[in-house]
Amino acid sequence: MARKPRIEYEGALYLVGNRGNYRREVFGTAAAAQAFEDCLFETCASTGWQLHAYTLLPDQYLLAVGTPRGNLVAGMHWLQSTFAARFNRRQGEQGHLFQSRYAARLVEPGRTLANVAAYVHLAPVRAGLVPFAQLAAFRWNSLRRFLRGDRPPCLSGADWLAEIRDYRDTSQGWRDYLNYLECLATDVDEQQFAGFTEMEHGWAIGSAAWRMAQAQAQTTSLRDRVLHGADLAELREAVWEKEVVKLLGRAGKTADDLRREPCGAQWKRALADAMRRTTTATNPWLGRRLHMGKGSTVSTYVAQYRRTRAPDA
């Protein structure tokens, strides 16, 4: 079966992660972790990736990356395959190191990216590997490099750091960030507000408006992905919304017209009929979006319109 397409475009931001095959501790030794970190920095240098945060746990990695060239897939292929080849050669092994495909969730720029970076940096604490007091010294975490000023050219946090209480990319700014993380690590409500739970599933991390805009812009890529529940509903509604806007334009109508004019206006019936013929939009959704009342009412209006086939009003 063909692999489902990834969503790629210039400037895209992602939270990327994968686990060892069968939860194997791929990074259980310092040598293995160092080898992956080296591969990661090499990948960034060759692809132009911007690395915003990363952490390596014994059985998984988490990366917050930006792709100015829109080349996530090419970079990830090189990263994982090169590391696997080096790891297996050193260990005298063969076979897959990582389970299935890596997860790659789109991330909204701005404060959401800052929240994702915090999620990545606090991963060792959440996993119980170290208490927060030792997090700054945790070797396989970009936080340690930010605090020490020991960074490769690809590792940058200036933009997202400024989103948190206007912190600056200075020694003091990173100490302030560490204090912020300490508060966040013990405040479950604040973690919930920052969206930590949402970062563990779905196809995109960000505000509802941003996700909707992304869904509309990426409908072709998303249509071929396996989505479930809320993600699937969001994609479907984005497709429907895009079609509504197009049909409104053709009819010379606006969103204000939808609100002002009667539920059963002839042009609304024509629009609902077109939506039913060209999309999978449900009657309840059409009732809400077109201000036509309940789903059963929309069904009646569409049936009447189809019987009469009256021209658009």
N, C-alpha and C positions, 0 to 999 in steps of 0.2 A: 504494500500500500504506500502511495506517495506521502511524503511528509507534508504536514500542514504548513503553509507559508508563515514566516515571521513578519511582523510589522516593522518596516525600516523606512527612515527618511532622514535627510540631513538635519542635524541638530537634535535628534531624538535622545531622550534620557531614559535610562532603564534601571530597574532593580533586577539583577541577575543572580541566580543561585542554582546549585546542584549538590547532590549528596553522593557519597561513595556507593558503589554497587553493593546491594544487600547491607547498606549502612556501614560499609567497611570504613575503618579509620584511615582514609587515604593520607591525611596530613598528621598521622600519629607520631611522626618523628620530625625533628627539626630539619633534617636533610630534605625530606619530602616537602615540607612547608616552604623551605627556602627555594626549592626548585620551582614550585608553583609561583611563588612571588616573582622570581626571576622571569619566568615565562609571561606572567601578567605584565610586567614592565616592558618586556620586549614587544608584546602585542600592542600595547599602547603607543610605543615609539613607531612601530611600523604602520599602524592603522590611523594614527592621529586621534585616538580615543582620549577623552578627558576622564581621568579617574577621580571621583569625588569622595569615595570611601570604600574600604574593603575590610573584610575580616576572614580569617581561616580558623575554623573549628576542626576538631579531629576528623569528623566525618562529612564536612560540607564547607562550601565557600559562599560568601555573599559579596556582591560588587554593586556599587552605584556608579554607573558610567554614562558618559555622554559620547555621542557619535557624530561629530561635525560632518563626516563624509557619508553618513547613512550606511555604515558597513558592519553592523553588529554580527551578522551571520558569518561573514568571512573571518572576522576577528575571533569569534568564539570557536570556529572550526580550528583555526590555527592554535589557539590557546589550549584547548582540551586535547587535541590530537598530539601536539608537540609535547605537552606535559606527560601524557600517557606513554608516549614512546620513550621518553627519558626515564620515567619511573619504571616501566617494565624492563628496560635495558639494565638499569641499575639493580633491580630486584631479580632479574632473570625470570620474569614472568611474561604471560600473555593474557589477552582478554580485556574486557571493558573495565575501566576504573569507576565510571560514574553510572548512576542509575538513569535509565531512560534519557529524555532530553532535558536540557537545562531550562529552567523557568526564566522568562524575561518579561517583566511587566513594565509598560510605559509609565513614566513619572512626569507629573506636572512640574514645570520650572518654579522657582521661587521658594516659598516657605515649605511646600510639599517636599521638594528635594532636600531641604534642611532636615525635615522630619525623617526622611528615608535614611539620610546619613546618620542620624542619631540612632535609628533602629539598627543599622549595621554596626555602629560602634558599641552598642550595648549588648550585642549578641552573646559575647562570652559570659556576661553576667547572667543573662536570661538562661543560658545553658548550664549554669552552675559551675563553670570552669574556674572562675576567679570571683572573689568578692569585689565590690566596686572599688575598694581601697587599693586594689592591685591592678585595676584596669589600665591605668596609664602606663604601666610597665609591661602589659601583655604584648608579646613580641609580634604576633601575626595580626596586627590591627593597625589601620592607618592612623588611628588616634595617637598612637605612640610617636609616629613620624611627625604628625602635625605639632605635637607638644615639644618635640626635640628639634624641630626645624630640619630634620633629615629626610628630605623628600626628593623623589625623582621628578624630572620636569613635568611629567604627565599628571602628577597628583596636586590638585588644587581645590581649596575650599573657600577661597575669598568670597565668591558670589553668594553661596548658600549660607556662609557664616554670618554675613551681613543681615540675613533675614531673621536672625535670632537676636532680638534686642540690640540690633545695630552693632554687633561685635565686629572688630576689625581683625585682619589677618596679621596679627602681631603676637608676640609672646604673651602679653597681657590678655589679648583677645582669646587666645586658646586656653589660657587658665580660666577665664570667665566661662568659656564653653564647657570645660571640665566640671565646673561648679554647677552649670545648668544640667549637665548629664546626671550628676549626682542626685539632684532633686527629681529629675525625670525617672531615674531608676527605681525610686521608692514611691512614686505617685502613679498608681494604676489608673486613676481617672484622667490624669494628664496624658498618659500613654494612649488611652482610648481616644482622647481628643486629638492627639497627634496622628491617629489612624494606624497604630501599630497592628491591630487585628486585621485591618483591610490589606495590609502589606503581604499577608500570607496566602492570599488567593485572588482570583480575578485576573483580568488582562491589563488593567490600568489603575494607577494610583493618583488620585487628585479629586478636585471638586466635581460635583455632579455636572455643572455646566461645561467644564473642561472635558470630562469624559464624553459627554454628548457630542461636543464639537469634534473630538478625535474620532468617535464612532462614525460620524457623518463623513469625515475626511478620509477614513480608512475602510469604508464599507466593503470594497473589493477584497482586501486582505482579510478582514474580519469574517466575511461571509464564508470563507473556506476553513475557518478555525472551528474547533470543537468547543462550544460554549454551553454553559448550563445556567439554569436559574436566573438570578438577577442579571448576570452578564449577557445572557441570551436575550432577555427582555429589553435590556438597554440598547443592544445592537438593533433589534427589530424596530424599536421605537425611533431610533436615529434614522433608519432607512425610511420609515413612514414620514417622519418630520421633514426630511429632505424632499420627499415627493409632494407633500402638502405645500411647502414653500414654492416649489416649481409650478404647481397647478394654480396657486393663488396669483402668481405673476402672470400666467397666461390669461387668467380671467380678469385681470386688472383690479384685483381686490387686495385688501390688506388684513392683517390680524385684527385691526380695529373694526373692520367690516364684519368679521366673524362674531365679534362680541356684540356689535350694535344691531345687526339685522336679525330678523325672526329665525327661529330654529328651522322652519320649513321653507325658507327662501329657495326659490327654484335653482339659483346658482349653487347654493349649498348642496342641494340634492344631486346636482350634476357632479360636483366635486367629490361627494361621498361615493357616487357611482364609479367615478374614475378611479378612486382609491381602492375600491373593492375589486375592480377589474385588473389593476396593475400591481397591487401589493397584497400582502396578507393581513393588512390592518383589520383589527377586530371592531365590531360595532360599538362596544363600550368605549374604546379608545377614540374612535371617530366622533362619538357623541361628546366626549370631553373636549377634544381638540377643535372641533368645528362648531362647538356650542349648539348642538342639535338635540340635546336631551339624552335620555337613556338609550342604551344599545338597542332595545326593542323598537324605540321610536325611529332610530336611524334605519333599521331594517325595513320598517314600513315605508319611510320616505323613499328609500332606494327602490323598493318594489314598485311603488307608484310611479316613480320617475321612469323606470324601465318599461312600464306599460304604455306610458304616454309618449316617451322619447321626445319630450319637449326640448326646444333649443335652450341653451344656457341663457339665464337672465342677465 
